[in-house]
Amino acid sequence: MLRSARFAVCVVQRRLLHISPKVSYSSGIEVQSSAVDNQSYVHLPDAKPLLYRNIGQHLRQAAENYPNNEALVSCHEAKRFSFSDVMDKVDRIASSLHLLGLEKGDRVGIWAPNCSAYYLTNLAVARAGMIAVGINPAFQLPEIEYALNKVQVKALVTIESFRTQKYYDMLCQLMPELADSSPGKLKAATVPSLKMVIVDTEAKKLPGTMTLNELMQIPSEQEISKIESLQASISPDDGACLMFTSGTTGQPKAALLSHFGVINNGTHSAHRLELDRKQHRICVQVPLFHVFGMSLGAMASLNYGTTLVFPSAGFQATASLKTISEEKCTLIYGTPTMFVDLLNELRRESRELPEIDFALIGASSCSPNLILEVKEAMRVREVLAGYGMTEASGATFTSDLGDSTDVALSTVGRVMEHFEAKVVDSDGNAVPYGTPGELWLRGYGTMLGYWEDDLKTKEVIAADRWLKTGDQFVLRPDGYGTVVGRMKEVIIRGGENVYPKEIEDVLNTHPDLLETYCIGVPDERLVEEICAFVRVMDSVKEEAVTLEGVREFCQGRLSNFKIPRHLRIVEQFPKTTSGKIQKFKLLEMFENENKA
């Protein structure tokens, strides 16, 4: 379950008294586990050292070692780039950003689905010493306004449209000054930090913006060459990217990840997937604005010249199946929901795929039955499970290649190299192996912190650098673990994290609703769906409040994946004597109703 939800540590602190027994894995690497009171603690050292370099240096090495390998194939755009192509375009963009007045540490937003513009800009911002801000392409106006202002985005790269989203029109609605401004000279009252909007379009230039192609034509060869010399001044410990992850308050937090964290997570993920054994081609169905796509996709591909293949801008099962066959993909990344849809489409088309080496399923809990179906129907040699989080820079547990299918069916794999993991009780004390508790992690990938939110940062990162995941977990002495529940209320809908408070805050502005609470309820396809339990105003008849009406009210206020799929009207909410809502009773009500 690779989740997108949560100071990089170069040297892992270890308590030697807790390290004694050694348990061998199928890979031959040994995990060090705790011998004191059978405490749930494991640490996986590795002969492969951590890499102390920035993303720009990492990309340069890939371009020198694999210049002619395909780095990116964007099928929906009909574009292909070798690593040498990527290096050239990335440095052109990086140089132009500096020439337009941006400086080291400035934030550059990328508001787009998977496409070449996202991939190139993300790397270019890192080469420029700036910070890339991944923005969900489904964000609506209130969400995009909040995101841009939260981290003071200075430049925004986007595309013309995606599905029903018309990005330029939305930006003009948010910032009426845009259409009348000169490119790079934007002064908007609603987003004062934003100075320029760059649109990747082949069509007529949009007023107030510049195109990505125009941006790449700005610098001279001499200016471009300066980007390489800039790399020595960009520390691996500097912030490289900001990823938004919501909290129970409903307002998204922005996790700042370092170059060091995402590079090493990508590197050790590449080792786990044995990308060095074969020239793999990864079908990337997960978005780049999630840490799954960023670390295990973009970063991992740089180590051995691996090819990333985008079947479509947003997930489409038909496009993915076509791409897997035509591009001869050997590895597939996806959420459980994506694989459910792939299987259904495969049955409809009566298609047979070529043999696939691996499928990595992450972002939410995966049923054992789905793993078996993927393995058989999609002709996948090995199905791998994983667990991770944004605040840890990516994967923290994954299956090992060569593990039995039972391992993926019953665990999320073993702890990643150079990470420590322990499971604790409510007082922070380690529990015995096999006992449920909260999973804490410590290692190189720990985020630098939540942007301008020291209080929230201190809530999840302890003084001794342990990262509190908020997930209920069971740890084994051999380093393998299982997620058994969530200690927080996050709903994981088809791989997307949805936080009830954000939806509740919107629904509580509905003129007919008095009180609202949202929960996750079981769903065969998406694992969880959203159900809104509401109390209606006394002056309003219950029949006047319908699911269709509530969903319509949410349009434009919430991203589509956050809009409730179910609605239940109640007269009173189950609460404790102190007034706290008992959401578990709401789930019982829903399940009992469905059994009837």
C-alpha positions in Angstrom: 0.0 0.0 0.0 2.0 3.0 -1.2 0.2 5.9 0.3 0.3 9.5 -0.8 -0.4 11.1 2.5 2.7 12.4 4.9 15.5 16.9 7.6 16.6 14.2 5.4 18.8 12.0 7.7 22.1 11.1 6.2 23.4 9.0 9.1 20.8 6.7 10.7 21.0 6.7 14.4 21.0 3.2 15.8 20.8 1.9 19.4 23.3 -1.0 19.3 21.7 -2.6 22.4 18.6 -3.2 20.3 20.4 -4.9 17.4 21.3 -8.5 17.8 19.6 -11.3 15.9 20.0 -11.5 12.1 17.4 -12.9 9.9 18.2 -13.8 6.3 16.0 -12.9 3.3 15.7 -14.5 0.0 17.9 -11.7 -1.4 20.7 -12.6 1.0 20.5 -9.2 2.8 20.2 -9.5 6.5 17.9 -7.5 8.7 18.8 -6.5 12.2 16.0 -6.8 14.7 15.5 -6.2 18.3 16.4 -8.7 21.0 15.3 -6.6 24.0 11.9 -7.8 25.3 10.9 -9.0 21.8 10.3 -5.4 20.8 9.0 -4.5 17.3 12.1 -2.9 15.8 13.9 -3.6 12.6 16.7 -1.9 10.6 17.9 -3.0 7.2 21.4 -2.0 6.5 22.7 -2.4 2.9 26.1 -2.8 1.2 25.0 -0.2 -1.3 25.7 3.2 0.2 23.4 6.2 0.1 24.1 8.6 -2.8 25.0 12.1 -1.7 24.1 14.1 -4.8 21.3 16.4 -6.1 18.7 15.5 -8.8 20.6 17.6 -11.4 23.8 15.6 -10.9 21.8 12.4 -10.9 20.2 13.3 -14.2 23.6 14.3 -15.7 25.0 10.9 -14.9 22.0 9.2 -16.5 22.4 11.2 -19.7 26.2 10.4 -19.8 25.7 6.7 -19.1 22.6 6.1 -21.3 22.4 8.9 -23.8 20.5 7.0 -26.5 18.1 5.1 -24.2 14.5 6.2 -24.4 13.9 8.1 -21.2 10.2 9.0 -21.8 7.5 7.8 -24.2 4.4 9.9 -23.9 1.9 7.9 -26.0 -1.0 10.3 -25.8 1.3 13.1 -27.0 3.1 10.9 -29.6 6.4 12.1 -28.1 9.7 10.3 -27.4 12.8 11.6 -25.7 16.2 10.0 -25.2 18.1 10.8 -22.1 20.3 13.2 -24.1 17.1 14.9 -25.4 15.9 15.3 -21.9 19.2 16.7 -20.7 19.1 19.4 -23.4 15.5 20.4 -22.9 15.8 20.4 -19.1 18.8 22.7 -19.1 17.1 25.1 -21.6 14.1 25.3 -19.2 16.3 25.7 -16.1 18.4 28.5 -17.8 15.2 30.3 -18.9 13.7 30.3 -15.4 16.8 32.1 -14.1 16.9 34.6 -17.0 13.3 35.4 -16.3 14.2 36.4 -12.7 13.6 33.4 -10.7 16.2 32.5 -8.0 17.4 29.5 -6.1 14.7 28.3 -3.7 11.8 29.8 -5.6 8.7 27.6 -6.0 7.6 26.6 -9.5 4.1 25.0 -9.7 3.2 22.3 -12.2 -0.5 21.9 -12.7 -0.9 19.1 -15.2 -1.5 15.4 -15.5 1.2 13.0 -16.7 2.8 14.5 -19.8 6.2 15.5 -21.2 5.8 19.1 -19.8 5.4 17.8 -16.3 8.3 15.4 -16.6 10.7 18.0 -18.1 9.7 20.9 -15.9 10.0 18.8 -12.7 13.6 17.9 -13.6 14.4 21.4 -14.9 13.3 23.1 -11.6 15.6 20.8 -9.7 18.5 21.5 -12.0 17.8 25.2 -11.5 18.0 24.9 -7.7 14.4 25.8 -7.3 11.5 23.8 -5.7 8.9 22.0 -7.9 5.4 22.1 -6.5 3.2 19.2 -7.7 -0.4 20.3 -8.0 -3.3 17.8 -8.5 -4.8 18.4 -12.0 -8.2 17.8 -10.6 -8.0 20.8 -8.2 -10.8 23.3 -8.5 -10.5 27.1 -8.1 -10.5 27.3 -4.2 -8.0 24.4 -4.1 -5.6 25.9 -6.7 -5.8 29.3 -5.1 -4.9 27.8 -1.7 -2.0 25.8 -3.1 -0.4 28.7 -5.0 -0.6 31.0 -2.0 0.4 28.4 0.6 3.9 28.0 -0.8 4.1 31.3 -2.7 4.4 29.9 -6.2 6.3 32.3 -8.4 5.9 30.6 -11.8 3.2 28.1 -12.9 3.6 25.6 -15.7 0.4 24.1 -17.0 -1.4 22.8 -20.2 -4.5 24.0 -22.0 -7.0 21.5 -20.7 -7.5 18.0 -19.2 -10.8 16.3 -19.2 -13.3 18.9 -18.1 -10.6 21.2 -16.7 -9.8 24.3 -18.9 -6.8 25.5 -17.0 -6.3 28.9 -18.7 -10.0 29.8 -18.3 -9.8 28.8 -14.6 -6.7 30.9 -14.1 -8.3 33.9 -15.8 -11.3 33.5 -13.5 -9.0 33.3 -10.4 -6.7 36.2 -11.7 -8.6 38.6 -14.1 -5.3 40.5 -14.5 -3.7 37.6 -16.4 -5.1 38.2 -19.8 -4.0 41.8 -19.8 -0.5 41.3 -18.4 2.8 40.9 -20.2 4.3 37.4 -20.0 6.4 37.2 -16.9 5.0 40.5 -15.5 1.8 39.2 -13.8 0.5 41.2 -10.8 -2.5 39.4 -9.4 -4.3 40.5 -6.2 -5.5 37.0 -5.4 -2.1 35.3 -5.9 0.5 38.1 -5.3 3.6 35.8 -5.5 2.8 34.5 -9.0 4.7 36.4 -11.8 4.4 34.1 -14.8 2.2 31.4 -16.4 3.7 29.0 -18.9 1.4 26.9 -21.0 2.5 23.8 -23.0 0.5 24.4 -26.2 1.0 24.2 -29.9 -2.1 26.4 -30.5 -2.2 30.2 -30.6 -0.5 31.8 -27.6 -2.8 32.6 -24.8 -2.8 36.3 -23.6 -0.6 36.9 -20.6 1.3 33.6 -20.9 4.3 32.2 -22.8 4.5 28.7 -24.3 6.9 26.1 -23.1 8.5 26.1 -26.5 9.1 29.9 -26.3 10.6 29.4 -22.9 13.1 26.9 -24.2 14.2 29.3 -27.0 15.1 32.2 -24.6 18.7 31.2 -23.5 21.9 31.2 -25.6 24.2 28.2 -25.5 26.5 30.1 -23.2 23.6 30.7 -20.7 22.6 27.1 -20.9 26.1 26.0 -20.0 25.9 27.8 -16.7 23.4 25.4 -15.4 26.0 22.7 -15.1 28.3 24.9 -13.1 25.4 25.8 -10.8 25.1 22.2 -9.6 27.9 22.4 -7.1 26.0 25.1 -5.2 22.8 22.9 -4.9 23.1 20.8 -1.7 21.6 17.3 -1.7 20.0 18.3 1.6 18.1 21.2 -0.1 14.4 21.0 -0.7 13.7 19.6 -4.2 9.9 19.3 -4.3 6.7 20.1 -2.4 3.9 17.6 -2.4 0.4 18.5 -1.0 -1.0 16.0 1.5 -4.3 16.8 3.3 -4.7 16.6 7.0 -7.7 16.2 9.3 -8.1 19.9 9.5 -9.2 19.8 5.8 -6.5 22.2 4.6 -3.7 20.5 2.6 -0.2 20.6 4.1 2.8 20.8 1.8 5.6 18.2 2.5 9.0 19.4 1.5 11.2 16.6 0.3 15.0 16.8 -0.3 17.0 15.9 -3.3 18.8 13.3 -1.0 15.5 11.7 0.0 13.8 11.2 -3.4 17.0 10.2 -5.1 17.9 7.5 -2.6 14.3 6.3 -2.4 14.3 5.9 -6.2 17.8 4.3 -6.1 16.9 1.7 -3.6 13.5 1.1 -5.2 15.4 0.5 -8.5 17.6 -2.1 -6.6 14.5 -3.8 -5.2 13.0 -4.0 -8.7 16.3 -5.1 -10.1 16.2 -2.5 -12.9 19.9 -3.1 -13.5 19.2 -6.7 -14.7 17.3 -5.8 -17.8 16.4 -2.7 -19.9 12.9 -2.3 -18.4 10.0 -0.2 -19.7 7.7 0.9 -17.0 4.0 1.6 -17.8 3.4 4.5 -15.4 -0.3 4.8 -14.7 0.2 6.7 -11.4 0.5 10.5 -11.4 3.8 12.3 -11.1 2.4 14.7 -8.5 2.2 11.7 -6.2 5.4 10.4 -4.5 4.7 6.9 -6.1 5.2 8.4 -9.6 8.0 10.8 -8.5 10.3 8.6 -6.5 9.6 5.1 -7.9 9.1 6.4 -11.4 11.0 9.6 -12.4 13.9 9.1 -9.9 14.2 5.3 -10.1 14.4 5.4 -13.9 17.6 7.6 -13.8 19.8 4.9 -12.2 19.9 2.4 -15.1 18.5 4.3 -18.1 15.0 2.8 -17.6 12.2 4.0 -19.9 9.0 5.6 -18.5 5.9 5.1 -20.6 2.8 7.3 -20.1 -0.2 5.5 -21.7 -2.5 8.5 -21.2 -2.7 11.9 -19.4 -5.0 10.4 -16.8 -5.7 6.7 -16.3 -7.7 5.0 -19.1 -7.7 1.2 -19.0 -8.0 0.8 -22.8 -5.0 3.1 -23.4 -3.0 1.2 -20.8 -3.6 -2.2 -22.3 -2.8 -0.9 -25.8 0.4 0.7 -24.5 1.5 -2.4 -22.6 1.3 -4.4 -25.7 2.7 -2.0 -28.3 5.5 -0.5 -26.1 6.4 -3.9 -24.7 6.2 -2.8 -21.1 7.9 -5.1 -18.7 6.8 -3.4 -15.4 3.5 -1.8 -14.5 2.8 0.7 -11.7 -0.8 1.2 -10.6 -3.3 1.4 -7.7 -5.7 -1.4 -6.9 -8.5 0.4 -8.7 -6.5 0.7 -11.9 -5.8 -3.0 -11.9 -9.5 -3.8 -11.3 -10.3 -1.7 -14.4 -7.5 -3.3 -16.4 -8.9 -6.7 -15.7 -12.4 -5.7 -16.6 -11.3 -4.2 -19.9 -9.1 -7.2 -20.6 -12.1 -9.4 -20.3 -14.3 -7.2 -22.5 -11.7 -7.1 -25.2 -10.8 -10.8 -24.9 -7.2 -9.6 -25.3 -4.1 -11.5 -24.3 -1.2 -9.5 -23.1 2.5 -10.4 -23.6 4.2 -11.8 -20.5 5.0 -9.0 -18.0 7.8 -9.3 -15.5 6.4 -7.4 -12.6 3.3 -5.4 -11.4 3.7 -3.1 -8.4 0.4 -2.3 -6.7 0.4 0.6 -4.3 -1.5 3.7 -3.0 -4.1 1.8 -1.0 -4.9 -1.6 0.4 -5.1 -4.5 -2.1 -7.2 -7.6 -1.7 -5.5 -11.0 -2.0 -8.0 -12.0 -4.7 -6.9 -9.0 -6.9 -3.3 -10.0 -6.7 -4.1 -13.5 -7.8 -6.2 -12.2 -10.7 -3.6 -9.8 -11.9 -1.0 -12.5 -11.8 -3.1 -15.0 -13.8 -5.2 -12.9 -16.2 -2.5 -10.3 -17.0 0.3 -12.9 -17.3 2.4 -11.2 -14.7 5.4 -13.2 -13.4 5.5 -11.4 -10.0 3.0 -9.1 -8.3 4.6 -6.9 -5.7 3.0 -5.2 -2.8 4.3 -2.0 -1.1 3.7 0.6 1.5 5.0 4.2 1.6 4.1 7.8 2.3 4.9 11.2 1.0 6.5 12.3 4.2 9.1 9.5 3.9 9.9 10.3 0.2 8.3 7.2 -1.2 8.4 3.4 -0.6 9.3 2.2 2.9 8.2 -1.4 2.6 8.0 -3.5 -0.6 8.0 -7.2 -1.6 11.3 -8.7 -2.7 11.6 -10.2 -6.2 11.6 -13.9 -5.6 9.3 -13.7 -2.7 6.4 -16.2 -2.8 3.0 -14.9 -3.9 1.9 -15.5 -0.3 4.2 -12.7 0.8 2.3 -10.2 -1.3 -1.0 -11.7 -0.2 -0.3 -11.3 3.5 2.2 -8.4 3.9 3.3 -5.1 2.3 6.8 -6.5 2.0 9.9 -5.9 4.1 11.4 -2.6 5.3 13.5 -0.7 2.7 17.2 -0.5 2.9 18.6 2.1 5.2 15.3 2.6 7.0 14.4 1.8 10.6 10.9 0.8 11.6 9.2 0.2 14.9 5.7 -0.4 16.1 4.6 1.4 19.3 1.7 1.8 21.7 -0.1 5.0 22.6 2.8 6.0 24.9 5.4 5.6 22.2 6.8 2.3 23.6 7.7 -0.5 21.3 5.2 -3.4 21.4 6.1 -7.1 20.9 6.5 -8.5 17.4 3.1 -9.5 16.0 1.3 -6.9 18.2 -0.6 -4.1 16.4 0.4 -0.6 17.1 1.4 2.6 15.3 4.2 2.3 12.7 7.1 4.8 13.2 9.9 5.2 10.6 13.3 6.8 10.6 15.7 7.2 7.8 17.1 9.3 5.0 13.7 9.9 3.4 12.1 11.8 6.2 10.7 15.1 4.9 12.4 18.4 5.8 9.0 19.4 7.2 5.6 20.8 6.3 6.0 24.2 4.6 5.7 27.0 7.1 3.9 24.7 9.6 6.3 23.9 12.4 3.5 22.8 14.7 2.2 20.1 12.3 5.8 19.1 11.6 6.5 18.5 15.3 3.3 16.5 15.6 4.6 13.9 13.1 8.4 14.1 13.5 9.6 13.5 17.0 12.8 15.1 18.4 14.7 11.9 17.8 13.6 12.0 14.1 11.1 9.2 14.3 8.3 9.8 11.7 4.8 8.9 13.1 2.8 7.3 10.2 -0.6 7.2 11.9 -1.1 3.7 10.5 -1.8 0.6 12.6 0.8 -2.0 11.7 2.1 -5.4 12.7 5.8 -6.0 12.3 7.7 -9.3 12.1 11.3 -10.0 13.2 12.2 -10.6 9.6 11.3 -7.1 8.6 8.1 -7.9 6.9 5.0 -6.0 8.0 1.2 -5.8 7.5 -1.1 -2.8 7.7 -4.1 -3.7 9.9 -5.9 -0.4 10.1 -5.6 3.3 10.1 -5.3 5.4 13.2 -6.5 8.4 11.4 -9.6 9.0 9.4 -8.2 9.2 6.0 -10.3 7.6 3.3 -8.3 6.0 0.5 -10.6 6.0 -2.5 -9.0 4.3 -5.5 -5.5 5.3 -4.4 -6.4 8.9 -3.7 -6.2 10.1 -0.1 -9.4 11.9 0.9 -9.8 13.6 4.3 -13.3 13.8 5.7 -12.9 17.2 7.3 -12.3 18.9 3.9 -15.6 17.5 2.5 -17.5 18.2 5.7 -16.4 21.9 5.7 -17.8 22.2 2.2 -21.1 20.4 2.9 -21.6 22.4 6.1 -21.9 25.5 3.9 -25.0 23.9 2.1 -28.0 26.0 3.1 -30.2 23.0 3.8 -27.7 21.0 5.9 -27.3 21.4 9.6 -24.5 19.0 10.3 -22.3 16.7 8.3 -19.9 13.8 8.9 -18.2 11.8 6.2 -16.7 8.3 6.4 -15.2 5.7 4.1 -17.4 2.7 3.3 -16.5 -0.5 1.5 -16.5 -0.5 -2.3 -15.7 -3.5 -4.5 -13.9 -1.4 -7.2 -12.3 1.5 -5.3 -11.8 -0.3 -2.0 -13.4 2.7 -0.2 -16.1 5.2 -1.3 -17.3 8.3 0.5 -20.6 8.4 2.4 -21.9 11.6 3.7 -24.1 11.4 6.8 -26.1 14.6 7.2 -28.7 16.3 9.4 -31.1 18.5 7.6 -32.2 21.9 8.8 -35.5 21.8 10.7 -37.1 24.1 8.2 -36.3 21.8 5.3 -38.1 18.6 4.3 -35.8 15.6 4.1 -37.1 14.7 0.7 -35.7 18.0 -0.6 -32.1 16.9 0.1 -31.0 14.3 -2.5 -27.7 12.7 -3.4 -27.8 14.4 -6.8 -28.4 17.8 -5.3 -25.5 17.3 -2.8 -23.2 16.2 -5.6 -24.1 19.1 -7.7 -23.4 21.5 -4.8 -19.9 20.0 -4.5 -19.1 20.6 -8.2 -16.5 23.3 -8.5 -15.9 23.3 -4.7 -14.2 19.9 -4.5 -12.3 17.7 -6.8 -14.5 15.0 -8.3 -12.8 12.2 -6.4 -13.7 13.9 -3.1 -17.4 14.2 -3.9 -19.6 11.8 -1.8 -21.0 8.8 -3.7 -23.5 7.9 -0.9 -25.8 10.0 1.2 -27.6 9.1 4.4 -29.9 11.4 6.3 -30.0 11.0 10.1 -31.9 12.7 12.9 -29.1 12.5 15.4 -25.4 11.5 15.3 -24.0 8.9 17.6 -21.7 10.8 20.0 -19.8 10.3 23.2 -20.9 12.0 26.4 -18.2 14.6 25.8 -19.7 15.3 22.4 -17.2 13.5 20.1 -18.7 11.9 17.0 -18.5 8.1 16.9 -17.8 7.4 13.3 -17.4 3.7 13.7 -21.2 3.6 14.5 -21.9 5.4 11.3 -20.1 2.6 9.4 -22.1 0.0 11.4 -25.3 1.8 10.3 -24.2 1.7 6.7 -23.2 -2.0 6.8 -26.3 -3.1 8.6 -28.5 -1.2 6.1 -26.8 -3.0 3.2 -27.2 -6.4 4.9 -30.9 -5.9 5.3 
